[in-house]
């Protein structure tokens, strides 16, 4: 699940292995990604505390935790499955390929009725194959448009509500010498997020009403043609070509004060305000043709817990997952990384704490957000196709329709039953 790794920008570099061997009904093997970016923010401290509390409440039980960087965790779990050395529980950014192989317990087998009914509705939809929940949402995020208020005030730019307003603001910022009036990260790190944000703002998206891929829809083609002609060709997206600008580079430039506008999520807002920046947030401006229509959904992203089937492990897995999803445990992790909890009760509980009040706007956006089609087993392959190619659609000399058509053919091939 490189998707969520990029989505949250929390790549780790530490691998911590605590034990090995299989489950005997008393030892649970857990594989999780590193969300921190150094020793001070590493995830090990959280999991050490949580597993210690779990074993104290369940005498005779033990949890072995293995931490991998986000860049490696998908590959490592896939390797374990192929070698027959399956973990009991894993936290990844995609689950549907394992569900398609019938390797996962459905939520109804490992969560209490209350816990299963407690997830936020958009996350349940994304975590379900058919009507069965296999991907248990853990933490989530939604996207809003950030703008540097000081740069806007200095330039006399107005926060945009439509695409034409965004173009006007970008032109005003460029005239004041802002290096990146609008940062457009369509580099391979997380291009699929930025692309979906733009597509939704014009009534498009990755799938149609039937749930089938529609990468080359007329709406999507219109979107990237507008972006190319109105932002990229007039040099309103900065000195780095969008296809080469990665999300983290765009965020770093925003934190340096070199970016007027960029799409971001809660942890970036927290970092900016920690630096003393004045940052405004907006829903993504919509296409002028949609100005009077229903407001399109924001983009939502989630990471998924999954319970692997192993002989004799269901009772232990059930005890552990119900413990993980207690409000205090879920909220502690979400607050640690400035993300959003995945359940209704944890969301309500977090509002009564000293948590960052700015998270409320992201929670509101998440309620009706559109998530990636992670319940399609082909999504991981399709998302990689998007990440590698969508930046080409806005190159000054490109034909956006031709680029999207080629991507659509690859998506169709990936989704074709073997």
DONU-936834 format. One record per residue (C-alpha): residue in one letter; z, y, x. Coordinates in steps of 0.25 Angstrom, whole numbers, plus 5000, padded with zeros to 4 digits. Example, Ala and Ser with C-alpha at 12.3 -4.5 7.8 and 13.67 -1.06 7.14 Angstrom:
2
<node aa="A" Z="5031" Y="4982" X="5049"/>
<node aa="S" Z="5029" Y="4996" X="5055"/>
This chain:
418
<node aa="X" Z="5000" Y="5000" X="5000"/>
<node aa="X" Z="4995" Y="5011" X="5009"/>
<node aa="X" Z="4993" Y="5018" X="4996"/>
<node aa="X" Z="5007" Y="5022" X="4994"/>
<node aa="X" Z="5010" Y="5024" X="5008"/>
<node aa="X" Z="5000" Y="5035" X="5009"/>
<node aa="X" Z="5005" Y="5040" X="4995"/>
<node aa="X" Z="5019" Y="5042" X="5000"/>
<node aa="X" Z="5016" Y="5045" X="5015"/>
<node aa="X" Z="5028" Y="5037" X="5019"/>
<node aa="X" Z="5022" Y="5028" X="5030"/>
<node aa="X" Z="5032" Y="5021" X="5039"/>
<node aa="X" Z="5031" Y="5015" X="5052"/>
<node aa="X" Z="5044" Y="5006" X="5053"/>
<node aa="X" Z="5044" Y="4992" X="5050"/>
<node aa="X" Z="5058" Y="4986" X="5047"/>
<node aa="X" Z="5058" Y="4971" X="5045"/>
<node aa="X" Z="5071" Y="4965" X="5040"/>
<node aa="X" Z="5070" Y="4950" X="5039"/>
<node aa="X" Z="5059" Y="4940" X="5035"/>
<node aa="X" Z="5058" Y="4927" X="5028"/>
<node aa="X" Z="5056" Y="4924" X="5013"/>
<node aa="X" Z="5065" Y="4925" X="5001"/>
<node aa="X" Z="5075" Y="4915" X="4998"/>
<node aa="X" Z="5080" Y="4922" X="4985"/>
<node aa="X" Z="5091" Y="4930" X="4994"/>
<node aa="X" Z="5082" Y="4938" X="5003"/>
<node aa="X" Z="5072" Y="4948" X="4998"/>
<node aa="X" Z="5061" Y="4953" X="5007"/>
<node aa="X" Z="5056" Y="4967" X="5005"/>
<node aa="X" Z="5045" Y="4974" X="5011"/>
<node aa="X" Z="5044" Y="4989" X="5010"/>
<node aa="X" Z="5036" Y="5001" X="5016"/>
<node aa="X" Z="5042" Y="5012" X="5025"/>
<node aa="X" Z="5042" Y="5025" X="5017"/>
<node aa="X" Z="5048" Y="5033" X="5028"/>
<node aa="X" Z="5042" Y="5040" X="5040"/>
<node aa="X" Z="5053" Y="5038" X="5050"/>
<node aa="X" Z="5067" Y="5032" X="5052"/>
<node aa="X" Z="5074" Y="5043" X="5044"/>
<node aa="X" Z="5065" Y="5040" X="5032"/>
<node aa="X" Z="5063" Y="5025" X="5034"/>
<node aa="X" Z="5064" Y="5016" X="5022"/>
<node aa="X" Z="5073" Y="5006" X="5029"/>
<node aa="X" Z="5085" Y="5014" X="5026"/>
<node aa="X" Z="5082" Y="5013" X="5011"/>
<node aa="X" Z="5079" Y="4998" X="5010"/>
<node aa="X" Z="5091" Y="4995" X="5019"/>
<node aa="X" Z="5100" Y="5002" X="5009"/>
<node aa="X" Z="5094" Y="4996" X="4997"/>
<node aa="X" Z="5094" Y="4982" X="5002"/>
<node aa="X" Z="5108" Y="4983" X="5007"/>
<node aa="X" Z="5112" Y="4988" X="4993"/>
<node aa="X" Z="5104" Y="4977" X="4986"/>
<node aa="X" Z="5110" Y="4965" X="4995"/>
<node aa="X" Z="5124" Y="4971" X="4992"/>
<node aa="X" Z="5122" Y="4970" X="4977"/>
<node aa="X" Z="5115" Y="4956" X="4979"/>
<node aa="X" Z="5124" Y="4948" X="4988"/>
<node aa="X" Z="5116" Y="4937" X="4996"/>
<node aa="X" Z="5103" Y="4944" X="4994"/>
<node aa="X" Z="5095" Y="4950" X="5006"/>
<node aa="X" Z="5083" Y="4960" X="5007"/>
<node aa="X" Z="5074" Y="4960" X="5019"/>
<node aa="X" Z="5066" Y="4973" X="5020"/>
<node aa="X" Z="5053" Y="4975" X="5028"/>
<node aa="X" Z="5048" Y="4989" X="5030"/>
<node aa="X" Z="5034" Y="4992" X="5034"/>
<node aa="X" Z="5026" Y="5005" X="5035"/>
<node aa="X" Z="5017" Y="5008" X="5023"/>
<node aa="X" Z="5005" Y="5006" X="5032"/>
<node aa="X" Z="5009" Y="4991" X="5034"/>
<node aa="X" Z="5017" Y="4986" X="5022"/>
<node aa="X" Z="5005" Y="4982" X="5013"/>
<node aa="X" Z="4999" Y="4974" X="5024"/>
<node aa="X" Z="5012" Y="4968" X="5028"/>
<node aa="X" Z="5016" Y="4963" X="5013"/>
<node aa="X" Z="5002" Y="4958" X="5012"/>
<node aa="X" Z="5003" Y="4950" X="5024"/>
<node aa="X" Z="5016" Y="4944" X="5020"/>
<node aa="X" Z="5010" Y="4940" X="5007"/>
<node aa="X" Z="4998" Y="4933" X="5014"/>
<node aa="X" Z="5008" Y="4926" X="5023"/>
<node aa="X" Z="5017" Y="4921" X="5012"/>
<node aa="X" Z="5028" Y="4929" X="5017"/>
<node aa="X" Z="5030" Y="4938" X="5004"/>
<node aa="X" Z="5041" Y="4948" X="5003"/>
<node aa="X" Z="5049" Y="4949" X="4990"/>
<node aa="X" Z="5047" Y="4963" X="4988"/>
<node aa="X" Z="5038" Y="4974" X="4994"/>
<node aa="X" Z="5035" Y="4988" X="4992"/>
<node aa="X" Z="5021" Y="4992" X="4993"/>
<node aa="X" Z="5010" Y="5002" X="4988"/>
<node aa="X" Z="5002" Y="4991" X="4981"/>
<node aa="X" Z="5006" Y="4979" X="4973"/>
<node aa="X" Z="4994" Y="4974" X="4965"/>
<node aa="X" Z="4988" Y="4965" X="4975"/>
<node aa="X" Z="5000" Y="4957" X="4976"/>
<node aa="X" Z="5002" Y="4957" X="4961"/>
<node aa="X" Z="4987" Y="4952" X="4959"/>
<node aa="X" Z="4991" Y="4940" X="4969"/>
<node aa="X" Z="5003" Y="4937" X="4959"/>
<node aa="X" Z="5013" Y="4939" X="4971"/>
<node aa="X" Z="5022" Y="4949" X="4963"/>
<node aa="X" Z="5033" Y="4948" X="4953"/>
<node aa="X" Z="5030" Y="4956" X="4941"/>
<node aa="X" Z="5041" Y="4967" X="4939"/>
<node aa="X" Z="5046" Y="4959" X="4927"/>
<node aa="X" Z="5051" Y="4948" X="4936"/>
<node aa="X" Z="5058" Y="4956" X="4946"/>
<node aa="X" Z="5063" Y="4969" X="4939"/>
<node aa="X" Z="5073" Y="4971" X="4927"/>
<node aa="X" Z="5067" Y="4975" X="4914"/>
<node aa="X" Z="5073" Y="4989" X="4916"/>
<node aa="X" Z="5068" Y="4991" X="4930"/>
<node aa="X" Z="5054" Y="4986" X="4927"/>
<node aa="X" Z="5053" Y="4996" X="4915"/>
<node aa="X" Z="5059" Y="5008" X="4924"/>
<node aa="X" Z="5046" Y="5011" X="4932"/>
<node aa="X" Z="5038" Y="5024" X="4929"/>
<node aa="X" Z="5026" Y="5020" X="4920"/>
<node aa="X" Z="5015" Y="5025" X="4930"/>
<node aa="X" Z="5021" Y="5016" X="4940"/>
<node aa="X" Z="5022" Y="5004" X="4931"/>
<node aa="X" Z="5007" Y="5005" X="4927"/>
<node aa="X" Z="5003" Y="5005" X="4942"/>
<node aa="X" Z="5012" Y="4994" X="4946"/>
<node aa="X" Z="5007" Y="4985" X="4935"/>
<node aa="X" Z="4996" Y="4974" X="4935"/>
<node aa="X" Z="4992" Y="4972" X="4920"/>
<node aa="X" Z="5005" Y="4974" X="4913"/>
<node aa="X" Z="5014" Y="4968" X="4924"/>
<node aa="X" Z="5022" Y="4977" X="4934"/>
<node aa="X" Z="5021" Y="4971" X="4948"/>
<node aa="X" Z="5021" Y="4984" X="4957"/>
<node aa="X" Z="5035" Y="4990" X="4956"/>
<node aa="X" Z="5035" Y="5005" X="4958"/>
<node aa="X" Z="5045" Y="5009" X="4969"/>
<node aa="X" Z="5042" Y="5024" X="4972"/>
<node aa="X" Z="5031" Y="5033" X="4968"/>
<node aa="X" Z="5025" Y="5046" X="4969"/>
<node aa="X" Z="5015" Y="5056" X="4962"/>
<node aa="X" Z="5006" Y="5066" X="4968"/>
<node aa="X" Z="5006" Y="5081" X="4965"/>
<node aa="X" Z="4998" Y="5093" X="4972"/>
<node aa="X" Z="5007" Y="5100" X="4982"/>
<node aa="X" Z="5004" Y="5114" X="4986"/>
<node aa="X" Z="5010" Y="5123" X="4997"/>
<node aa="X" Z="5015" Y="5135" X="4989"/>
<node aa="X" Z="5016" Y="5144" X="5001"/>
<node aa="X" Z="5002" Y="5142" X="5004"/>
<node aa="X" Z="4998" Y="5144" X="4990"/>
<node aa="X" Z="5006" Y="5157" X="4989"/>
<node aa="X" Z="5000" Y="5162" X="5002"/>
<node aa="X" Z="4986" Y="5160" X="4998"/>
<node aa="X" Z="4988" Y="5164" X="4983"/>
<node aa="X" Z="4983" Y="5150" X="4978"/>
<node aa="X" Z="4987" Y="5145" X="4965"/>
<node aa="X" Z="4992" Y="5130" X="4962"/>
<node aa="X" Z="4980" Y="5123" X="4956"/>
<node aa="X" Z="4980" Y="5116" X="4943"/>
<node aa="X" Z="4965" Y="5112" X="4944"/>
<node aa="X" Z="4955" Y="5108" X="4954"/>
<node aa="X" Z="4949" Y="5121" X="4954"/>
<node aa="X" Z="4963" Y="5128" X="4956"/>
<node aa="X" Z="4965" Y="5118" X="4968"/>
<node aa="X" Z="4952" Y="5123" X="4974"/>
<node aa="X" Z="4955" Y="5137" X="4972"/>
<node aa="X" Z="4969" Y="5135" X="4978"/>
<node aa="X" Z="4963" Y="5128" X="4990"/>
<node aa="X" Z="4953" Y="5139" X="4993"/>
<node aa="X" Z="4964" Y="5149" X="4992"/>
<node aa="X" Z="4972" Y="5141" X="5002"/>
<node aa="X" Z="4961" Y="5139" X="5012"/>
<node aa="X" Z="4958" Y="5154" X="5012"/>
<node aa="X" Z="4972" Y="5156" X="5017"/>
<node aa="X" Z="4970" Y="5146" X="5028"/>
<node aa="X" Z="4977" Y="5134" X="5022"/>
<node aa="X" Z="4972" Y="5122" X="5030"/>
<node aa="X" Z="4972" Y="5112" X="5019"/>
<node aa="X" Z="4971" Y="5119" X="5006"/>
<node aa="X" Z="4971" Y="5106" X="4999"/>
<node aa="X" Z="4974" Y="5093" X="5007"/>
<node aa="X" Z="4965" Y="5082" X="5002"/>
<node aa="X" Z="4970" Y="5069" X="5009"/>
<node aa="X" Z="4959" Y="5059" X="5007"/>
<node aa="X" Z="4962" Y="5052" X="5020"/>
<node aa="X" Z="4964" Y="5037" X="5020"/>
<node aa="X" Z="4979" Y="5038" X="5019"/>
<node aa="X" Z="4980" Y="5041" X="5004"/>
<node aa="X" Z="4967" Y="5046" X="4999"/>
<node aa="X" Z="4968" Y="5038" X="4987"/>
<node aa="X" Z="4980" Y="5047" X="4982"/>
<node aa="X" Z="4973" Y="5060" X="4984"/>
<node aa="X" Z="4960" Y="5055" X="4978"/>
<node aa="X" Z="4967" Y="5050" X="4965"/>
<node aa="X" Z="4975" Y="5063" X="4964"/>
<node aa="X" Z="4961" Y="5070" X="4963"/>
<node aa="X" Z="4955" Y="5060" X="4954"/>
<node aa="X" Z="4966" Y="5060" X="4944"/>
<node aa="X" Z="4965" Y="5075" X="4944"/>
<node aa="X" Z="4951" Y="5074" X="4938"/>
<node aa="X" Z="4954" Y="5063" X="4928"/>
<node aa="X" Z="4949" Y="5052" X="4938"/>
<node aa="X" Z="4956" Y="5041" X="4946"/>
<node aa="X" Z="4955" Y="5028" X="4953"/>
<node aa="X" Z="4954" Y="5019" X="4940"/>
<node aa="X" Z="4948" Y="5021" X="4926"/>
<node aa="X" Z="4955" Y="5019" X="4913"/>
<node aa="X" Z="4953" Y="5004" X="4914"/>
<node aa="X" Z="4960" Y="5003" X="4928"/>
<node aa="X" Z="4947" Y="5001" X="4935"/>
<node aa="X" Z="4943" Y="5009" X="4948"/>
<node aa="X" Z="4935" Y="5021" X="4945"/>
<node aa="X" Z="4935" Y="5028" X="4959"/>
<node aa="X" Z="4921" Y="5033" X="4957"/>
<node aa="X" Z="4923" Y="5039" X="4943"/>
<node aa="X" Z="4916" Y="5052" X="4939"/>
<node aa="X" Z="4929" Y="5059" X="4939"/>
<node aa="X" Z="4933" Y="5054" X="4953"/>
<node aa="X" Z="4919" Y="5058" X="4958"/>
<node aa="X" Z="4921" Y="5072" X="4952"/>
<node aa="X" Z="4934" Y="5073" X="4959"/>
<node aa="X" Z="4930" Y="5071" X="4973"/>
<node aa="X" Z="4917" Y="5079" X="4972"/>
<node aa="X" Z="4926" Y="5091" X="4967"/>
<node aa="X" Z="4936" Y="5089" X="4979"/>
<node aa="X" Z="4924" Y="5088" X="4989"/>
<node aa="X" Z="4917" Y="5100" X="4984"/>
<node aa="X" Z="4929" Y="5109" X="4981"/>
<node aa="X" Z="4939" Y="5105" X="4991"/>
<node aa="X" Z="4933" Y="5098" X="5003"/>
<node aa="X" Z="4920" Y="5105" X="5005"/>
<node aa="X" Z="4927" Y="5119" X="5004"/>
<node aa="X" Z="4937" Y="5114" X="5015"/>
<node aa="X" Z="4949" Y="5115" X="5006"/>
<node aa="X" Z="4955" Y="5102" X="5010"/>
<node aa="X" Z="4958" Y="5106" X="5024"/>
<node aa="X" Z="4953" Y="5102" X="5038"/>
<node aa="X" Z="4954" Y="5087" X="5037"/>
<node aa="X" Z="4943" Y="5080" X="5029"/>
<node aa="X" Z="4950" Y="5074" X="5016"/>
<node aa="X" Z="4946" Y="5060" X="5020"/>
<node aa="X" Z="4954" Y="5062" X="5033"/>
<node aa="X" Z="4966" Y="5069" X="5028"/>
<node aa="X" Z="4977" Y="5059" X="5025"/>
<node aa="X" Z="4988" Y="5061" X="5015"/>
<node aa="X" Z="4999" Y="5063" X="5026"/>
<node aa="X" Z="4991" Y="5073" X="5034"/>
<node aa="X" Z="4989" Y="5081" X="5021"/>
<node aa="X" Z="5004" Y="5081" X="5019"/>
<node aa="X" Z="5007" Y="5084" X="5033"/>
<node aa="X" Z="4998" Y="5096" X="5032"/>
<node aa="X" Z="5005" Y="5100" X="5019"/>
<node aa="X" Z="5018" Y="5100" X="5025"/>
<node aa="X" Z="5013" Y="5109" X="5037"/>
<node aa="X" Z="5008" Y="5119" X="5026"/>
<node aa="X" Z="4994" Y="5117" X="5029"/>
<node aa="X" Z="4990" Y="5112" X="5015"/>
<node aa="X" Z="4989" Y="5119" X="5002"/>
<node aa="X" Z="4989" Y="5108" X="4992"/>
<node aa="X" Z="4990" Y="5093" X="4994"/>
<node aa="X" Z="4994" Y="5081" X="4984"/>
<node aa="X" Z="5008" Y="5076" X="4987"/>
<node aa="X" Z="5020" Y="5068" X="4983"/>
<node aa="X" Z="5035" Y="5070" X="4983"/>
<node aa="X" Z="5038" Y="5067" X="4997"/>
<node aa="X" Z="5028" Y="5077" X="5002"/>
<node aa="X" Z="5034" Y="5088" X="4993"/>
<node aa="X" Z="5048" Y="5084" X="4999"/>
<node aa="X" Z="5043" Y="5086" X="5013"/>
<node aa="X" Z="5036" Y="5099" X="5010"/>
<node aa="X" Z="5049" Y="5105" X="5003"/>
<node aa="X" Z="5057" Y="5100" X="5015"/>
<node aa="X" Z="5049" Y="5108" X="5024"/>
<node aa="X" Z="5051" Y="5120" X="5015"/>
<node aa="X" Z="5037" Y="5121" X="5009"/>
<node aa="X" Z="5034" Y="5127" X="4996"/>
<node aa="X" Z="5026" Y="5116" X="4988"/>
<node aa="X" Z="5021" Y="5116" X="4974"/>
<node aa="X" Z="5017" Y="5104" X="4967"/>
<node aa="X" Z="5006" Y="5102" X="4956"/>
<node aa="X" Z="4999" Y="5091" X="4948"/>
<node aa="X" Z="4986" Y="5089" X="4955"/>
<node aa="X" Z="4976" Y="5099" X="4950"/>
<node aa="X" Z="4966" Y="5094" X="4940"/>
<node aa="X" Z="4951" Y="5094" X="4939"/>
<node aa="X" Z="4946" Y="5107" X="4932"/>
<node aa="X" Z="4940" Y="5098" X="4921"/>
<node aa="X" Z="4953" Y="5091" X="4918"/>
<node aa="X" Z="4961" Y="5104" X="4918"/>
<node aa="X" Z="4963" Y="5104" X="4902"/>
<node aa="X" Z="4965" Y="5089" X="4902"/>
<node aa="X" Z="4977" Y="5080" X="4904"/>
<node aa="X" Z="4984" Y="5081" X="4917"/>
<node aa="X" Z="4979" Y="5070" X="4926"/>
<node aa="X" Z="4990" Y="5060" X="4932"/>
<node aa="X" Z="4996" Y="5062" X="4946"/>
<node aa="X" Z="4994" Y="5052" X="4956"/>
<node aa="X" Z="5006" Y="5042" X="4957"/>
<node aa="X" Z="5009" Y="5032" X="4969"/>
<node aa="X" Z="5019" Y="5021" X="4969"/>
<node aa="X" Z="5024" Y="5010" X="4979"/>
<node aa="X" Z="5027" Y="4997" X="4973"/>
<node aa="X" Z="5038" Y="4986" X="4974"/>
<node aa="X" Z="5033" Y="4972" X="4972"/>
<node aa="X" Z="5040" Y="4959" X="4971"/>
<node aa="X" Z="5033" Y="4947" X="4977"/>
<node aa="X" Z="5034" Y="4933" X="4971"/>
<node aa="X" Z="5042" Y="4924" X="4980"/>
<node aa="X" Z="5049" Y="4911" X="4976"/>
<node aa="X" Z="5063" Y="4914" X="4972"/>
<node aa="X" Z="5063" Y="4929" X="4975"/>
<node aa="X" Z="5062" Y="4935" X="4961"/>
<node aa="X" Z="5077" Y="4936" X="4958"/>
<node aa="X" Z="5080" Y="4943" X="4971"/>
<node aa="X" Z="5067" Y="4952" X="4970"/>
<node aa="X" Z="5072" Y="4956" X="4956"/>
<node aa="X" Z="5086" Y="4960" X="4961"/>
<node aa="X" Z="5080" Y="4968" X="4972"/>
<node aa="X" Z="5070" Y="4975" X="4964"/>
<node aa="X" Z="5079" Y="4979" X="4953"/>
<node aa="X" Z="5088" Y="4985" X="4964"/>
<node aa="X" Z="5077" Y="4992" X="4971"/>
<node aa="X" Z="5073" Y="4999" X="4958"/>
<node aa="X" Z="5087" Y="5004" X="4954"/>
<node aa="X" Z="5086" Y="5019" X="4953"/>
<node aa="X" Z="5095" Y="5023" X="4965"/>
<node aa="X" Z="5087" Y="5014" X="4974"/>
<node aa="X" Z="5074" Y="5018" X="4970"/>
<node aa="X" Z="5077" Y="5033" X="4970"/>
<node aa="X" Z="5083" Y="5032" X="4984"/>
<node aa="X" Z="5070" Y="5027" X="4989"/>
<node aa="X" Z="5062" Y="5037" X="4981"/>
<node aa="X" Z="5070" Y="5049" X="4986"/>
<node aa="X" Z="5070" Y="5044" X="5000"/>
<node aa="X" Z="5055" Y="5046" X="5000"/>
<node aa="X" Z="5053" Y="5057" X="4990"/>
<node aa="X" Z="5046" Y="5047" X="4981"/>
<node aa="X" Z="5047" Y="5044" X="4966"/>
<node aa="X" Z="5055" Y="5033" X="4960"/>
<node aa="X" Z="5047" Y="5023" X="4952"/>
<node aa="X" Z="5056" Y="5021" X="4940"/>
<node aa="X" Z="5061" Y="5029" X="4928"/>
<node aa="X" Z="5075" Y="5028" X="4930"/>
<node aa="X" Z="5075" Y="5031" X="4945"/>
<node aa="X" Z="5066" Y="5043" X="4942"/>
<node aa="X" Z="5077" Y="5048" X="4932"/>
<node aa="X" Z="5088" Y="5045" X="4941"/>
<node aa="X" Z="5081" Y="5053" X="4953"/>
<node aa="X" Z="5081" Y="5066" X="4944"/>
<node aa="X" Z="5096" Y="5066" X="4944"/>
<node aa="X" Z="5097" Y="5066" X="4959"/>
<node aa="X" Z="5095" Y="5076" X="4970"/>
<node aa="X" Z="5081" Y="5071" X="4972"/>
<node aa="X" Z="5069" Y="5080" X="4975"/>
<node aa="X" Z="5067" Y="5087" X="4961"/>
<node aa="X" Z="5052" Y="5089" X="4965"/>
<node aa="X" Z="5050" Y="5074" X="4963"/>
<node aa="X" Z="5051" Y="5077" X="4948"/>
<node aa="X" Z="5036" Y="5082" X="4948"/>
<node aa="X" Z="5031" Y="5070" X="4955"/>
<node aa="X" Z="5039" Y="5061" X="4945"/>
<node aa="X" Z="5032" Y="5068" X="4933"/>
<node aa="X" Z="5019" Y="5066" X="4939"/>
<node aa="X" Z="5022" Y="5051" X="4942"/>
<node aa="X" Z="5024" Y="5049" X="4927"/>
<node aa="X" Z="5010" Y="5049" X="4924"/>
<node aa="X" Z="5004" Y="5047" X="4938"/>
<node aa="X" Z="4992" Y="5039" X="4941"/>
<node aa="X" Z="4994" Y="5028" X="4952"/>
<node aa="X" Z="4985" Y="5021" X="4960"/>
<node aa="X" Z="4979" Y="5008" X="4954"/>
<node aa="X" Z="4989" Y="5000" X="4962"/>
<node aa="X" Z="4989" Y="4989" X="4951"/>
<node aa="X" Z="4975" Y="4985" X="4955"/>
<node aa="X" Z="4975" Y="4975" X="4967"/>
<node aa="X" Z="4963" Y="4982" X="4973"/>
<node aa="X" Z="4969" Y="4995" X="4974"/>
<node aa="X" Z="4974" Y="4994" X="4988"/>
<node aa="X" Z="4959" Y="4991" X="4992"/>
<node aa="X" Z="4954" Y="5002" X="4983"/>
<node aa="X" Z="4964" Y="5013" X="4988"/>
<node aa="X" Z="4960" Y="5010" X="5002"/>
<node aa="X" Z="4945" Y="5012" X="4998"/>
<node aa="X" Z="4949" Y="5026" X="4992"/>
<node aa="X" Z="4958" Y="5030" X="5004"/>
<node aa="X" Z="4946" Y="5027" X="5014"/>
<node aa="X" Z="4935" Y="5033" X="5006"/>
<node aa="X" Z="4939" Y="5044" X="4996"/>
<node aa="X" Z="4940" Y="5055" X="5006"/>
<node aa="X" Z="4925" Y="5053" X="5008"/>
<node aa="X" Z="4922" Y="5057" X="4994"/>
<node aa="X" Z="4926" Y="5072" X="4997"/>
<node aa="X" Z="4919" Y="5073" X="5011"/>
<node aa="X" Z="4910" Y="5086" X="5010"/>
<node aa="X" Z="4897" Y="5077" X="5011"/>
<node aa="X" Z="4902" Y="5066" X="5002"/>
<node aa="X" Z="4897" Y="5061" X="4988"/>
<node aa="X" Z="4910" Y="5058" X="4981"/>
<node aa="X" Z="4904" Y="5050" X="4971"/>
<node aa="X" Z="4898" Y="5041" X="4981"/>
<node aa="X" Z="4911" Y="5039" X="4989"/>
<node aa="X" Z="4918" Y="5036" X="4976"/>
<node aa="X" Z="4907" Y="5026" X="4971"/>
<node aa="X" Z="4909" Y="5018" X="4985"/>
<node aa="X" Z="4924" Y="5018" X="4983"/>
<node aa="X" Z="4922" Y="5013" X="4969"/>
<node aa="X" Z="4914" Y="5001" X="4973"/>
<node aa="X" Z="4924" Y="4997" X="4983"/>
<node aa="X" Z="4935" Y="4998" X="4973"/>
<node aa="X" Z="4927" Y="4990" X="4963"/>
<node aa="X" Z="4925" Y="4979" X="4974"/>
<node aa="X" Z="4940" Y="4979" X="4977"/>
<node aa="X" Z="4944" Y="4978" X="4962"/>
<node aa="X" Z="4934" Y="4966" X="4960"/>
<node aa="X" Z="4941" Y="4953" X="4958"/>
<node aa="X" Z="4939" Y="4943" X="4969"/>
